[in-house]
Amino acid sequence: MTAADFGWRAEIDALVFRPAGHGGWCAVHRLAFRALLGVREPTAADCLTYAAAHRAAFEAAAAGKIARRGYDAAASLHLTSRDVARAL
């Protein structure tokens, strides 16, 4: 997986990616996609498709959270549906 590519980690039931310019992983749990997609039980494929269509918003949400929280370059983080919705 290269920077900014989205993947699925079944063991944590989440979409994962490495934000541009950041060494840590960013995760977005499948349940966060309920609010984003308006679907009660989004599939992994639904989540990956949505994230790919809104790549810029996911990158912006991650960058904003990293900056606000002052995470170091290798820190991992997670985004909520609110984080992503703010960036849309």
PDB file of N, CA, C and O in Angstrom, chain B, residues numbered from 101:
ATOM      1  N   MET B 101       0.859  -1.184   0.000  1.00  0.00           N
ATOM      2  CA  MET B 101       0.000   0.000   0.000  1.00  0.00           C
ATOM      3  C   MET B 101       0.897   1.237   0.000  1.00  0.00           C
ATOM      4  O   MET B 101       1.792   1.357   0.837  1.00  0.00           O
ATOM      5  N   THR B 102       0.663   2.137  -0.919  1.00  0.00           N
ATOM      6  CA  THR B 102       1.440   3.360  -0.980  1.00  0.00           C
ATOM      7  C   THR B 102       0.698   4.470  -0.255  1.00  0.00           C
ATOM      8  O   THR B 102      -0.472   4.316   0.097  1.00  0.00           O
ATOM      9  N   ALA B 103       1.372   5.578  -0.034  1.00  0.00           N
ATOM     10  CA  ALA B 103       0.757   6.708   0.656  1.00  0.00           C
ATOM     11  C   ALA B 103      -0.556   7.082  -0.016  1.00  0.00           C
ATOM     12  O   ALA B 103      -0.642   7.150  -1.242  1.00  0.00           O
ATOM     13  N   ALA B 104      -1.544   7.317   0.773  1.00  0.00           N
ATOM     14  CA  ALA B 104      -2.880   7.764   0.365  1.00  0.00           C
ATOM     15  C   ALA B 104      -3.726   6.676  -0.292  1.00  0.00           C
ATOM     16  O   ALA B 104      -4.868   6.946  -0.665  1.00  0.00           O
ATOM     17  N   ASP B 105      -3.208   5.457  -0.447  1.00  0.00           N
ATOM     18  CA  ASP B 105      -4.036   4.358  -0.933  1.00  0.00           C
ATOM     19  C   ASP B 105      -4.905   3.859   0.214  1.00  0.00           C
ATOM     20  O   ASP B 105      -4.456   3.768   1.357  1.00  0.00           O
ATOM     21  N   PHE B 106      -6.131   3.543  -0.101  1.00  0.00           N
ATOM     22  CA  PHE B 106      -7.043   3.033   0.912  1.00  0.00           C
ATOM     23  C   PHE B 106      -7.022   1.519   0.911  1.00  0.00           C
ATOM     24  O   PHE B 106      -6.945   0.887  -0.143  1.00  0.00           O
ATOM     25  N   GLY B 107      -7.091   0.945   2.090  1.00  0.00           N
ATOM     26  CA  GLY B 107      -7.165  -0.494   2.236  1.00  0.00           C
ATOM     27  C   GLY B 107      -8.185  -0.834   3.308  1.00  0.00           C
ATOM     28  O   GLY B 107      -8.710   0.051   3.984  1.00  0.00           O
ATOM     29  N   TRP B 108      -8.460  -2.115   3.457  1.00  0.00           N
ATOM     30  CA  TRP B 108      -9.411  -2.567   4.464  1.00  0.00           C
ATOM     31  C   TRP B 108      -8.714  -3.530   5.408  1.00  0.00           C
ATOM     32  O   TRP B 108      -8.059  -4.472   4.961  1.00  0.00           O
ATOM     33  N   ARG B 109      -8.847  -3.308   6.703  1.00  0.00           N
ATOM     34  CA  ARG B 109      -8.294  -4.203   7.719  1.00  0.00           C
ATOM     35  C   ARG B 109      -9.459  -4.885   8.420  1.00  0.00           C
ATOM     36  O   ARG B 109     -10.100  -4.297   9.292  1.00  0.00           O
ATOM     37  N   ALA B 110      -9.728  -6.119   8.038  1.00  0.00           N
ATOM     38  CA  ALA B 110     -10.873  -6.863   8.573  1.00  0.00           C
ATOM     39  C   ALA B 110     -10.775  -7.066  10.074  1.00  0.00           C
ATOM     40  O   ALA B 110     -11.795  -7.066  10.763  1.00  0.00           O
ATOM     41  N   GLU B 111      -9.558  -7.240  10.597  1.00  0.00           N
ATOM     42  CA  GLU B 111      -9.411  -7.499  12.026  1.00  0.00           C
ATOM     43  C   GLU B 111      -9.815  -6.315  12.909  1.00  0.00           C
ATOM     44  O   GLU B 111     -10.116  -6.499  14.088  1.00  0.00           O
ATOM     45  N   ILE B 112      -9.823  -5.110  12.350  1.00  0.00           N
ATOM     46  CA  ILE B 112     -10.307  -3.951  13.107  1.00  0.00           C
ATOM     47  C   ILE B 112     -11.560  -3.347  12.466  1.00  0.00           C
ATOM     48  O   ILE B 112     -12.084  -2.339  12.941  1.00  0.00           O
ATOM     49  N   ASP B 113     -12.030  -3.967  11.391  1.00  0.00           N
ATOM     50  CA  ASP B 113     -13.257  -3.544  10.701  1.00  0.00           C
ATOM     51  C   ASP B 113     -13.188  -2.071  10.314  1.00  0.00           C
ATOM     52  O   ASP B 113     -14.102  -1.294  10.590  1.00  0.00           O
ATOM     53  N   ALA B 114     -12.078  -1.705   9.666  1.00  0.00           N
ATOM     54  CA  ALA B 114     -11.857  -0.296   9.354  1.00  0.00           C
ATOM     55  C   ALA B 114     -11.102  -0.107   8.047  1.00  0.00           C
ATOM     56  O   ALA B 114     -10.307  -0.949   7.630  1.00  0.00           O
ATOM     57  N   LEU B 115     -11.377   1.016   7.424  1.00  0.00           N
ATOM     58  CA  LEU B 115     -10.614   1.497   6.293  1.00  0.00           C
ATOM     59  C   LEU B 115      -9.324   2.083   6.860  1.00  0.00           C
ATOM     60  O   LEU B 115      -9.356   2.732   7.906  1.00  0.00           O
ATOM     61  N   VAL B 116      -8.199   1.870   6.195  1.00  0.00           N
ATOM     62  CA  VAL B 116      -6.934   2.439   6.641  1.00  0.00           C
ATOM     63  C   VAL B 116      -6.200   3.079   5.474  1.00  0.00           C
ATOM     64  O   VAL B 116      -6.335   2.660   4.324  1.00  0.00           O
ATOM     65  N   PHE B 117      -5.419   4.103   5.799  1.00  0.00           N
ATOM     66  CA  PHE B 117      -4.559   4.742   4.817  1.00  0.00           C
ATOM     67  C   PHE B 117      -3.487   5.523   5.551  1.00  0.00           C
ATOM     68  O   PHE B 117      -3.625   5.828   6.736  1.00  0.00           O
ATOM     69  N   ARG B 118      -2.425   5.841   4.843  1.00  0.00           N
ATOM     70  CA  ARG B 118      -1.382   6.706   5.386  1.00  0.00           C
ATOM     71  C   ARG B 118      -1.574   8.076   4.752  1.00  0.00           C
ATOM     72  O   ARG B 118      -1.421   8.230   3.540  1.00  0.00           O
ATOM     73  N   PRO B 119      -1.910   9.069   5.567  1.00  0.00           N
ATOM     74  CA  PRO B 119      -2.085  10.409   5.011  1.00  0.00           C
ATOM     75  C   PRO B 119      -0.797  10.912   4.351  1.00  0.00           C
ATOM     76  O   PRO B 119       0.305  10.588   4.792  1.00  0.00           O
ATOM     77  N   ALA B 120      -0.948  11.684   3.318  1.00  0.00           N
ATOM     78  CA  ALA B 120       0.203  12.247   2.614  1.00  0.00           C
ATOM     79  C   ALA B 120       1.109  12.988   3.587  1.00  0.00           C
ATOM     80  O   ALA B 120       0.648  13.821   4.368  1.00  0.00           O
ATOM     81  N   GLY B 121       2.402  12.679   3.533  1.00  0.00           N
ATOM     82  CA  GLY B 121       3.372  13.357   4.378  1.00  0.00           C
ATOM     83  C   GLY B 121       3.386  12.906   5.828  1.00  0.00           C
ATOM     84  O   GLY B 121       4.034  13.533   6.666  1.00  0.00           O
ATOM     85  N   HIS B 122       2.679  11.828   6.131  1.00  0.00           N
ATOM     86  CA  HIS B 122       2.597  11.336   7.512  1.00  0.00           C
ATOM     87  C   HIS B 122       2.986   9.868   7.533  1.00  0.00           C
ATOM     88  O   HIS B 122       2.588   9.110   6.648  1.00  0.00           O
ATOM     89  N   GLY B 123       3.759   9.457   8.530  1.00  0.00           N
ATOM     90  CA  GLY B 123       4.235   8.083   8.601  1.00  0.00           C
ATOM     91  C   GLY B 123       3.297   7.110   9.274  1.00  0.00           C
ATOM     92  O   GLY B 123       3.413   5.900   9.082  1.00  0.00           O
ATOM     93  N   GLY B 124       2.361   7.627  10.069  1.00  0.00           N
ATOM     94  CA  GLY B 124       1.445   6.748  10.791  1.00  0.00           C
ATOM     95  C   GLY B 124       0.221   6.393   9.975  1.00  0.00           C
ATOM     96  O   GLY B 124      -0.039   6.974   8.922  1.00  0.00           O
ATOM     97  N   TRP B 125      -0.524   5.426  10.484  1.00  0.00           N
ATOM     98  CA  TRP B 125      -1.754   4.989   9.832  1.00  0.00           C
ATOM     99  C   TRP B 125      -2.943   5.779  10.338  1.00  0.00           C
ATOM    100  O   TRP B 125      -2.981   6.208  11.491  1.00  0.00           O
ATOM    101  N   CYS B 126      -3.894   5.960   9.475  1.00  0.00           N
ATOM    102  CA  CYS B 126      -5.164   6.588   9.821  1.00  0.00           C
ATOM    103  C   CYS B 126      -6.244   5.541   9.570  1.00  0.00           C
ATOM    104  O   CYS B 126      -6.272   4.911   8.513  1.00  0.00           O
ATOM    105  N   ALA B 127      -7.131   5.359  10.544  1.00  0.00           N
ATOM    106  CA  ALA B 127      -8.209   4.375  10.419  1.00  0.00           C
ATOM    107  C   ALA B 127      -9.562   5.074  10.522  1.00  0.00           C
ATOM    108  O   ALA B 127      -9.723   6.057  11.245  1.00  0.00           O
ATOM    109  N   VAL B 128     -10.512   4.546   9.789  1.00  0.00           N
ATOM    110  CA  VAL B 128     -11.896   5.010   9.851  1.00  0.00           C
ATOM    111  C   VAL B 128     -12.755   3.761   9.991  1.00  0.00           C
ATOM    112  O   VAL B 128     -12.879   2.972   9.054  1.00  0.00           O
ATOM    113  N   HIS B 129     -13.343   3.591  11.161  1.00  0.00           N
ATOM    114  CA  HIS B 129     -14.122   2.386  11.431  1.00  0.00           C
ATOM    115  C   HIS B 129     -15.352   2.314  10.526  1.00  0.00           C
ATOM    116  O   HIS B 129     -15.931   3.334  10.152  1.00  0.00           O
ATOM    117  N   ARG B 130     -15.729   1.096  10.189  1.00  0.00           N
ATOM    118  CA  ARG B 130     -16.888   0.874   9.314  1.00  0.00           C
ATOM    119  C   ARG B 130     -18.134   1.585   9.835  1.00  0.00           C
ATOM    120  O   ARG B 130     -18.920   2.107   9.044  1.00  0.00           O
ATOM    121  N   LEU B 131     -18.325   1.612  11.149  1.00  0.00           N
ATOM    122  CA  LEU B 131     -19.520   2.241  11.707  1.00  0.00           C
ATOM    123  C   LEU B 131     -19.546   3.756  11.482  1.00  0.00           C
ATOM    124  O   LEU B 131     -20.619   4.358  11.478  1.00  0.00           O
ATOM    125  N   ALA B 132     -18.381   4.375  11.295  1.00  0.00           N
ATOM    126  CA  ALA B 132     -18.352   5.807  10.974  1.00  0.00           C
ATOM    127  C   ALA B 132     -18.998   6.066   9.620  1.00  0.00           C
ATOM    128  O   ALA B 132     -19.524   7.150   9.370  1.00  0.00           O
ATOM    129  N   PHE B 133     -18.953   5.068   8.756  1.00  0.00           N
ATOM    130  CA  PHE B 133     -19.532   5.225   7.425  1.00  0.00           C
ATOM    131  C   PHE B 133     -21.058   5.173   7.448  1.00  0.00           C
ATOM    132  O   PHE B 133     -21.699   5.551   6.468  1.00  0.00           O
ATOM    133  N   ARG B 134     -21.638   4.719   8.531  1.00  0.00           N
ATOM    134  CA  ARG B 134     -23.114   4.745   8.638  1.00  0.00           C
ATOM    135  C   ARG B 134     -23.640   6.150   8.399  1.00  0.00           C
ATOM    136  O   ARG B 134     -24.540   6.368   7.587  1.00  0.00           O
ATOM    137  N   ALA B 135     -23.057   7.099   9.125  1.00  0.00           N
ATOM    138  CA  ALA B 135     -23.502   8.493   9.001  1.00  0.00           C
ATOM    139  C   ALA B 135     -23.114   9.077   7.647  1.00  0.00           C
ATOM    140  O   ALA B 135     -23.891   9.816   7.043  1.00  0.00           O
ATOM    141  N   LEU B 136     -21.925   8.751   7.173  1.00  0.00           N
ATOM    142  CA  LEU B 136     -21.467   9.311   5.905  1.00  0.00           C
ATOM    143  C   LEU B 136     -22.273   8.801   4.720  1.00  0.00           C
ATOM    144  O   LEU B 136     -22.579   9.555   3.796  1.00  0.00           O
ATOM    145  N   LEU B 137     -22.615   7.519   4.750  1.00  0.00           N
ATOM    146  CA  LEU B 137     -23.341   6.902   3.637  1.00  0.00           C
ATOM    147  C   LEU B 137     -24.849   6.865   3.838  1.00  0.00           C
ATOM    148  O   LEU B 137     -25.608   6.706   2.882  1.00  0.00           O
ATOM    149  N   GLY B 138     -25.275   7.013   5.084  1.00  0.00           N
ATOM    150  CA  GLY B 138     -26.700   6.899   5.367  1.00  0.00           C
ATOM    151  C   GLY B 138     -27.193   5.473   5.191  1.00  0.00           C
ATOM    152  O   GLY B 138     -28.348   5.252   4.827  1.00  0.00           O
ATOM    153  N   VAL B 139     -26.316   4.500   5.449  1.00  0.00           N
ATOM    154  CA  VAL B 139     -26.620   3.084   5.293  1.00  0.00           C
ATOM    155  C   VAL B 139     -26.410   2.404   6.635  1.00  0.00           C
ATOM    156  O   VAL B 139     -25.389   2.615   7.289  1.00  0.00           O
ATOM    157  N   ARG B 140     -27.361   1.599   7.042  1.00  0.00           N
ATOM    158  CA  ARG B 140     -27.272   0.950   8.359  1.00  0.00           C
ATOM    159  C   ARG B 140     -26.095  -0.006   8.478  1.00  0.00           C
ATOM    160  O   ARG B 140     -25.423  -0.023   9.510  1.00  0.00           O
ATOM    161  N   GLU B 141     -25.830  -0.795   7.456  1.00  0.00           N
ATOM    162  CA  GLU B 141     -24.750  -1.780   7.482  1.00  0.00           C
ATOM    163  C   GLU B 141     -23.869  -1.636   6.244  1.00  0.00           C
ATOM    164  O   GLU B 141     -23.964  -2.455   5.329  1.00  0.00           O
ATOM    165  N   PRO B 142     -23.013  -0.613   6.195  1.00  0.00           N
ATOM    166  CA  PRO B 142     -22.157  -0.467   5.014  1.00  0.00           C
ATOM    167  C   PRO B 142     -21.158  -1.613   4.922  1.00  0.00           C
ATOM    168  O   PRO B 142     -20.620  -2.059   5.936  1.00  0.00           O
ATOM    169  N   THR B 143     -20.915  -2.082   3.720  1.00  0.00           N
ATOM    170  CA  THR B 143     -19.928  -3.132   3.504  1.00  0.00           C
ATOM    171  C   THR B 143     -18.542  -2.495   3.364  1.00  0.00           C
ATOM    172  O   THR B 143     -18.412  -1.283   3.192  1.00  0.00           O
ATOM    173  N   ALA B 144     -17.526  -3.328   3.440  1.00  0.00           N
ATOM    174  CA  ALA B 144     -16.167  -2.835   3.224  1.00  0.00           C
ATOM    175  C   ALA B 144     -16.062  -2.199   1.839  1.00  0.00           C
ATOM    176  O   ALA B 144     -15.431  -1.154   1.680  1.00  0.00           O
ATOM    177  N   ALA B 145     -16.673  -2.820   0.849  1.00  0.00           N
ATOM    178  CA  ALA B 145     -16.640  -2.280  -0.514  1.00  0.00           C
ATOM    179  C   ALA B 145     -17.317  -0.913  -0.588  1.00  0.00           C
ATOM    180  O   ALA B 145     -16.828  -0.013  -1.270  1.00  0.00           O
ATOM    181  N   ASP B 146     -18.440  -0.757   0.112  1.00  0.00           N
ATOM    182  CA  ASP B 146     -19.124   0.547   0.151  1.00  0.00           C
ATOM    183  C   ASP B 146     -18.189   1.617   0.711  1.00  0.00           C
ATOM    184  O   ASP B 146     -18.093   2.720   0.174  1.00  0.00           O
ATOM    185  N   CYS B 147     -17.508   1.271   1.793  1.00  0.00           N
ATOM    186  CA  CYS B 147     -16.621   2.226   2.472  1.00  0.00           C
ATOM    187  C   CYS B 147     -15.439   2.599   1.594  1.00  0.00           C
ATOM    188  O   CYS B 147     -15.085   3.774   1.498  1.00  0.00           O
ATOM    189  N   LEU B 148     -14.828   1.617   0.955  1.00  0.00           N
ATOM    190  CA  LEU B 148     -13.693   1.875   0.079  1.00  0.00           C
ATOM    191  C   LEU B 148     -14.089   2.725  -1.129  1.00  0.00           C
ATOM    192  O   LEU B 148     -13.346   3.618  -1.536  1.00  0.00           O
ATOM    193  N   THR B 149     -15.249   2.448  -1.692  1.00  0.00           N
ATOM    194  CA  THR B 149     -15.732   3.219  -2.832  1.00  0.00           C
ATOM    195  C   THR B 149     -15.986   4.676  -2.439  1.00  0.00           C
ATOM    196  O   THR B 149     -15.609   5.603  -3.156  1.00  0.00           O
ATOM    197  N   TYR B 150     -16.627   4.855  -1.293  1.00  0.00           N
ATOM    198  CA  TYR B 150     -16.918   6.205  -0.807  1.00  0.00           C
ATOM    199  C   TYR B 150     -15.622   6.977  -0.548  1.00  0.00           C
ATOM    200  O   TYR B 150     -15.487   8.133  -0.947  1.00  0.00           O
ATOM    201  N   ALA B 151     -14.682   6.330   0.118  1.00  0.00           N
ATOM    202  CA  ALA B 151     -13.423   7.001   0.441  1.00  0.00           C
ATOM    203  C   ALA B 151     -12.667   7.387  -0.832  1.00  0.00           C
ATOM    204  O   ALA B 151     -12.102   8.478  -0.912  1.00  0.00           O
ATOM    205  N   ALA B 152     -12.656   6.502  -1.816  1.00  0.00           N
ATOM    206  CA  ALA B 152     -11.974   6.818  -3.070  1.00  0.00           C
ATOM    207  C   ALA B 152     -12.626   8.010  -3.772  1.00  0.00           C
ATOM    208  O   ALA B 152     -11.936   8.840  -4.364  1.00  0.00           O
ATOM    209  N   ALA B 153     -13.950   8.092  -3.705  1.00  0.00           N
ATOM    210  CA  ALA B 153     -14.673   9.202  -4.339  1.00  0.00           C
ATOM    211  C   ALA B 153     -14.471  10.524  -3.602  1.00  0.00           C
ATOM    212  O   ALA B 153     -14.647  11.597  -4.180  1.00  0.00           O
ATOM    213  N   HIS B 154     -14.100  10.443  -2.322  1.00  0.00           N
ATOM    214  CA  HIS B 154     -13.926  11.637  -1.497  1.00  0.00           C
ATOM    215  C   HIS B 154     -12.524  11.705  -0.893  1.00  0.00           C
ATOM    216  O   HIS B 154     -12.330  12.155   0.236  1.00  0.00           O
ATOM    217  N   ARG B 155     -11.561  11.246  -1.679  1.00  0.00           N
ATOM    218  CA  ARG B 155     -10.168  11.173  -1.215  1.00  0.00           C
ATOM    219  C   ARG B 155      -9.677  12.482  -0.609  1.00  0.00           C
ATOM    220  O   ARG B 155      -9.054  12.473   0.452  1.00  0.00           O
ATOM    221  N   ALA B 156      -9.946  13.596  -1.260  1.00  0.00           N
ATOM    222  CA  ALA B 156      -9.464  14.890  -0.775  1.00  0.00           C
ATOM    223  C   ALA B 156     -10.017  15.206   0.617  1.00  0.00           C
ATOM    224  O   ALA B 156      -9.305  15.763   1.453  1.00  0.00           O
ATOM    225  N   ALA B 157     -11.264  14.860   0.866  1.00  0.00           N
ATOM    226  CA  ALA B 157     -11.860  15.125   2.177  1.00  0.00           C
ATOM    227  C   ALA B 157     -11.216  14.258   3.260  1.00  0.00           C
ATOM    228  O   ALA B 157     -10.990  14.733   4.373  1.00  0.00           O
ATOM    229  N   PHE B 158     -10.921  13.003   2.950  1.00  0.00           N
ATOM    230  CA  PHE B 158     -10.264  12.131   3.933  1.00  0.00           C
ATOM    231  C   PHE B 158      -8.858  12.636   4.233  1.00  0.00           C
ATOM    232  O   PHE B 158      -8.439  12.653   5.391  1.00  0.00           O
ATOM    233  N   GLU B 159      -8.131  13.044   3.205  1.00  0.00           N
ATOM    234  CA  GLU B 159      -6.792  13.606   3.403  1.00  0.00           C
ATOM    235  C   GLU B 159      -6.856  14.893   4.230  1.00  0.00           C
ATOM    236  O   GLU B 159      -6.058  15.084   5.148  1.00  0.00           O
ATOM    237  N   ALA B 160      -7.803  15.770   3.904  1.00  0.00           N
ATOM    238  CA  ALA B 160      -7.939  17.029   4.636  1.00  0.00           C
ATOM    239  C   ALA B 160      -8.331  16.790   6.090  1.00  0.00           C
ATOM    240  O   ALA B 160      -7.822  17.459   6.990  1.00  0.00           O
ATOM    241  N   ALA B 161      -9.227  15.845   6.321  1.00  0.00           N
ATOM    242  CA  ALA B 161      -9.650  15.529   7.693  1.00  0.00           C
ATOM    243  C   ALA B 161      -8.475  14.997   8.497  1.00  0.00           C
ATOM    244  O   ALA B 161      -8.297  15.368   9.658  1.00  0.00           O
ATOM    245  N   ALA B 162      -7.675  14.134   7.894  1.00  0.00           N
ATOM    246  CA  ALA B 162      -6.506  13.593   8.593  1.00  0.00           C
ATOM    247  C   ALA B 162      -5.494  14.704   8.880  1.00  0.00           C
ATOM    248  O   ALA B 162      -4.988  14.806   9.997  1.00  0.00           O
ATOM    249  N   ALA B 163      -5.200  15.528   7.885  1.00  0.00           N
ATOM    250  CA  ALA B 163      -4.233  16.614   8.076  1.00  0.00           C
ATOM    251  C   ALA B 163      -4.699  17.579   9.156  1.00  0.00           C
ATOM    252  O   ALA B 163      -3.901  18.029   9.979  1.00  0.00           O
ATOM    253  N   GLY B 164      -5.989  17.897   9.155  1.00  0.00           N
ATOM    254  CA  GLY B 164      -6.528  18.796  10.177  1.00  0.00           C
ATOM    255  C   GLY B 164      -6.413  18.213  11.568  1.00  0.00           C
ATOM    256  O   GLY B 164      -6.052  18.924  12.506  1.00  0.00           O
ATOM    257  N   LYS B 165      -6.714  16.937  11.720  1.00  0.00           N
ATOM    258  CA  LYS B 165      -6.644  16.304  13.037  1.00  0.00           C
ATOM    259  C   LYS B 165      -5.197  16.217  13.516  1.00  0.00           C
ATOM    260  O   LYS B 165      -4.911  16.444  14.692  1.00  0.00           O
ATOM    261  N   ILE B 166      -4.297  15.890  12.606  1.00  0.00           N
ATOM    262  CA  ILE B 166      -2.876  15.825  12.956  1.00  0.00           C
ATOM    263  C   ILE B 166      -2.397  17.184  13.450  1.00  0.00           C
ATOM    264  O   ILE B 166      -1.708  17.272  14.466  1.00  0.00           O
ATOM    265  N   ALA B 167      -2.757  18.232  12.740  1.00  0.00           N
ATOM    266  CA  ALA B 167      -2.336  19.589  13.123  1.00  0.00           C
ATOM    267  C   ALA B 167      -2.968  20.031  14.438  1.00  0.00           C
ATOM    268  O   ALA B 167      -2.285  20.579  15.303  1.00  0.00           O
ATOM    269  N   ARG B 168      -4.272  19.793  14.593  1.00  0.00           N
ATOM    270  CA  ARG B 168      -4.960  20.223  15.826  1.00  0.00           C
ATOM    271  C   ARG B 168      -4.442  19.508  17.055  1.00  0.00           C
ATOM    272  O   ARG B 168      -4.298  20.111  18.119  1.00  0.00           O
ATOM    273  N   ARG B 169      -4.164  18.232  16.911  1.00  0.00           N
ATOM    274  CA  ARG B 169      -3.730  17.423  18.048  1.00  0.00           C
ATOM    275  C   ARG B 169      -2.218  17.422  18.240  1.00  0.00           C
ATOM    276  O   ARG B 169      -1.727  16.962  19.271  1.00  0.00           O
ATOM    277  N   GLY B 170      -1.490  17.919  17.279  1.00  0.00           N
ATOM    278  CA  GLY B 170      -0.035  17.954  17.379  1.00  0.00           C
ATOM    279  C   GLY B 170       0.612  16.577  17.355  1.00  0.00           C
ATOM    280  O   GLY B 170       1.625  16.357  18.018  1.00  0.00           O
ATOM    281  N   TYR B 171       0.037  15.649  16.599  1.00  0.00           N
ATOM    282  CA  TYR B 171       0.592  14.294  16.508  1.00  0.00           C
ATOM    283  C   TYR B 171       1.971  14.327  15.875  1.00  0.00           C
ATOM    284  O   TYR B 171       2.229  15.115  14.965  1.00  0.00           O
ATOM    285  N   ASP B 172       2.862  13.462  16.366  1.00  0.00           N
ATOM    286  CA  ASP B 172       4.178  13.378  15.733  1.00  0.00           C
ATOM    287  C   ASP B 172       4.051  12.621  14.412  1.00  0.00           C
ATOM    288  O   ASP B 172       3.004  12.054  14.101  1.00  0.00           O
ATOM    289  N   ALA B 173       5.128  12.626  13.652  1.00  0.00           N
ATOM    290  CA  ALA B 173       5.100  12.114  12.277  1.00  0.00           C
ATOM    291  C   ALA B 173       4.780  10.623  12.166  1.00  0.00           C
ATOM    292  O   ALA B 173       4.357  10.171  11.102  1.00  0.00           O
ATOM    293  N   ALA B 174       4.967   9.856  13.226  1.00  0.00           N
ATOM    294  CA  ALA B 174       4.723   8.411  13.150  1.00  0.00           C
ATOM    295  C   ALA B 174       3.454   7.985  13.879  1.00  0.00           C
ATOM    296  O   ALA B 174       3.130   6.798  13.910  1.00  0.00           O
ATOM    297  N   ALA B 175       2.746   8.924  14.455  1.00  0.00           N
ATOM    298  CA  ALA B 175       1.555   8.583  15.244  1.00  0.00           C
ATOM    299  C   ALA B 175       0.422   8.092  14.360  1.00  0.00           C
ATOM    300  O   ALA B 175       0.184   8.620  13.273  1.00  0.00           O
ATOM    301  N   SER B 176      -0.270   7.074  14.844  1.00  0.00           N
ATOM    302  CA  SER B 176      -1.475   6.614  14.174  1.00  0.00           C
ATOM    303  C   SER B 176      -2.674   7.347  14.750  1.00  0.00           C
ATOM    304  O   SER B 176      -2.627   7.821  15.886  1.00  0.00           O
ATOM    305  N   LEU B 177      -3.742   7.443  13.980  1.00  0.00           N
ATOM    306  CA  LEU B 177      -4.920   8.167  14.431  1.00  0.00           C
ATOM    307  C   LEU B 177      -6.156   7.558  13.808  1.00  0.00           C
ATOM    308  O   LEU B 177      -6.067   6.741  12.891  1.00  0.00           O
ATOM    309  N   HIS B 178      -7.304   7.956  14.308  1.00  0.00           N
ATOM    310  CA  HIS B 178      -8.544   7.528  13.674  1.00  0.00           C
ATOM    311  C   HIS B 178      -9.394   8.755  13.401  1.00  0.00           C
ATOM    312  O   HIS B 178      -9.315   9.764  14.102  1.00  0.00           O
ATOM    313  N   LEU B 179     -10.206   8.641  12.366  1.00  0.00           N
ATOM    314  CA  LEU B 179     -11.142   9.704  12.020  1.00  0.00           C
ATOM    315  C   LEU B 179     -12.550   9.235  12.330  1.00  0.00           C
ATOM    316  O   LEU B 179     -12.882   8.061  12.163  1.00  0.00           O
ATOM    317  N   THR B 180     -13.364  10.159  12.779  1.00  0.00           N
ATOM    318  CA  THR B 180     -14.780   9.887  12.997  1.00  0.00           C
ATOM    319  C   THR B 180     -15.563  10.392  11.785  1.00  0.00           C
ATOM    320  O   THR B 180     -15.015  11.063  10.911  1.00  0.00           O
ATOM    321  N   SER B 181     -16.836  10.061  11.750  1.00  0.00           N
ATOM    322  CA  SER B 181     -17.670  10.577  10.657  1.00  0.00           C
ATOM    323  C   SER B 181     -17.714  12.103  10.707  1.00  0.00           C
ATOM    324  O   SER B 181     -17.789  12.751   9.663  1.00  0.00           O
ATOM    325  N   ARG B 182     -17.668  12.676  11.893  1.00  0.00           N
ATOM    326  CA  ARG B 182     -17.673  14.146  12.015  1.00  0.00           C
ATOM    327  C   ARG B 182     -16.413  14.766  11.434  1.00  0.00           C
ATOM    328  O   ARG B 182     -16.472  15.804  10.775  1.00  0.00           O
ATOM    329  N   ASP B 183     -15.271  14.127  11.678  1.00  0.00           N
ATOM    330  CA  ASP B 183     -14.009  14.641  11.106  1.00  0.00           C
ATOM    331  C   ASP B 183     -14.118  14.716   9.587  1.00  0.00           C
ATOM    332  O   ASP B 183     -13.756  15.725   8.980  1.00  0.00           O
ATOM    333  N   VAL B 184     -14.615  13.650   8.983  1.00  0.00           N
ATOM    334  CA  VAL B 184     -14.712  13.601   7.518  1.00  0.00           C
ATOM    335  C   VAL B 184     -15.789  14.566   7.034  1.00  0.00           C
ATOM    336  O   VAL B 184     -15.574  15.289   6.061  1.00  0.00           O
ATOM    337  N   ALA B 185     -16.937  14.588   7.694  1.00  0.00           N
ATOM    338  CA  ALA B 185     -18.046  15.461   7.272  1.00  0.00           C
ATOM    339  C   ALA B 185     -17.621  16.934   7.281  1.00  0.00           C
ATOM    340  O   ALA B 185     -18.043  17.703   6.418  1.00  0.00           O
ATOM    341  N   ARG B 186     -16.792  17.328   8.246  1.00  0.00           N
ATOM    342  CA  ARG B 186     -16.309  18.715   8.301  1.00  0.00           C
ATOM    343  C   ARG B 186     -15.477  19.058   7.072  1.00  0.00           C
ATOM    344  O   ARG B 186     -15.457  20.205   6.625  1.00  0.00           O
ATOM    345  N   ALA B 187     -14.791  18.055   6.532  1.00  0.00           N
ATOM    346  CA  ALA B 187     -13.901  18.296   5.396  1.00  0.00           C
ATOM    347  C   ALA B 187     -14.612  18.187   4.043  1.00  0.00           C
ATOM    348  O   ALA B 187     -14.045  18.557   3.015  1.00  0.00           O
ATOM    349  N   LEU B 188     -15.820  17.694   4.038  1.00  0.00           N
ATOM    350  CA  LEU B 188     -16.557  17.546   2.768  1.00  0.00           C
ATOM    351  C   LEU B 188     -17.040  18.886   2.246  1.00  0.00           C
ATOM    352  O   LEU B 188     -17.675  18.945   1.192  1.00  0.00           O
TER     353      LEU B 188
END
